């Protein structure tokens, strides 16, 4: 999975914009939606190709980002799903994380561990990262033409339990349409594969029958007239 270079996108506008109360948050620019944990503040800002949201309480800081990705803009939903089941390169994690400068000052990101959660419809890349200021949890997922991500830090040893729910709530406004298309594309792909397998099996059976029929023909007794 290829990612955009985000340093000039994410780092520009993390502290700009007004403050809103927590709960379901819908991006007016149509890039990323999520639900903030109870009692958290939501502070959005926008860039021409990205939406950046700081959501936080007294002991947690999270940055949620929806950014356009020209590399996947022409990809089908099914292709995006199949591609993103593969783990993201550690170098891509580092580059992306370092663009969130508040959590990774001085380009201090290091990958501790990473995995891919495929339990939902859209695969979610997960990672634990280390920065000069402590550990950070990260989640990245993709859609056709977009990357959705979040990076969260717990302050003073507070619980990281809210992060999983936040990560799970991240979505794109067009998800319902893409999911229907992906399901149809997957069904069509499986049908084509099944038809090809059936044709190959029929051809193999025919090739096996031909020598047997030829042998049987040769072994038949000839009757004299």
Long-range contacts (C-beta under 8 A, 24 or more apart in sequence): 1-83, 1-84, 1-86, 1-88, 1-92, 1-125, 1-142, 2-69, 2-71, 2-72, 2-92, 3-69, 3-88, 3-92, 3-95, 3-96, 3-140, 3-147, 4-67, 4-68, 4-69, 4-70, 4-71, 4-147, 5-95, 5-99, 6-50, 6-65, 6-67, 6-95, 6-96, 6-99, 7-95, 7-98, 7-99, 9-47, 9-49, 9-50, 9-65, 9-67, 9-99, 10-50, 10-52, 10-63, 10-65, 10-67, 10-99, 10-100, 11-99, 11-100, 11-101, 12-47, 12-52, 13-45, 13-46, 13-47, 13-52, 14-45, 14-52, 14-54, 14-63, 14-100, 14-101, 14-102, 15-43, 15-45, 15-54, 16-45, 17-43, 17-44, 17-45, 17-46, 18-43, 18-44, 19-43, 20-44, 22-55, 24-169, 25-53, 25-55, 26-173, 27-51, 27-66, 27-173, 29-66, 30-173, 30-174, 31-66, 31-67, 31-68, 31-146, 31-148, 31-172, 32-64, 32-65, 32-66, 32-146, 32-148, 32-170, 32-171, 32-172, 33-169, 33-170, 33-171, 33-172, 33-173, 34-64, 34-150, 34-166, 34-169, 34-170, 34-171, 35-165, 35-166, 35-169, 36-166, 37-162, 37-165, 37-166, 40-162, 55-166, 58-155, 59-154, 59-155, 59-156, 59-158, 60-152, 60-153, 60-154, 60-155, 60-158, 60-162, 60-163, 61-102, 61-103, 61-152, 61-153, 61-155, 62-150, 62-151, 62-152, 62-153, 62-163, 62-166, 63-100, 63-102, 63-103, 63-150, 63-151, 63-152, 64-148, 64-149, 64-150, 64-166, 64-170, 65-100, 65-147, 65-148, 65-149, 65-150, 66-146, 66-147, 66-148, 66-172, 67-146, 67-147, 67-149, 68-145, 68-146, 69-142, 69-145, 69-146, 69-147, 70-145, 72-142, 72-143, 72-144, 72-145, 72-146, 72-147, 73-144, 73-145, 74-144, 74-145, 75-144, 75-145, 76-144, 76-181, 76-182, 76-185, 77-143, 77-144, 77-178, 77-179, 77-181, 77-182, 77-185, 78-181, 78-182, 78-185, 78-186, 78-189, 80-142, 80-143, 80-144, 80-182, 81-121, 81-122, 81-123, 81-182, 81-186, 83-142, 84-116, 84-122, 84-123, 84-125, 84-141, 84-142, 85-116, 85-118, 85-123, 86-116, 87-114, 87-115, 87-116, 87-125, 88-114, 88-116, 88-125, 88-127, 88-140, 90-114, 93-125, 93-127, 93-129, 93-138, 93-140, 94-129, 96-138, 96-140, 96-149, 97-127, 97-129, 97-131, 97-136, 97-138, 97-151, 100-151, 103-131, 103-133, 103-136, 103-151, 103-153, 104-129, 104-131, 104-132, 104-136, 105-131, 105-132, 105-133, 106-132, 108-132, 108-133, 109-136, 120-168, 121-179, 121-182, 122-175, 124-167, 126-167, 137-163, 137-167, 139-167, 139-170, 141-170, 143-172, 143-174, 143-175, 143-178, 144-178, 146-172, 148-172
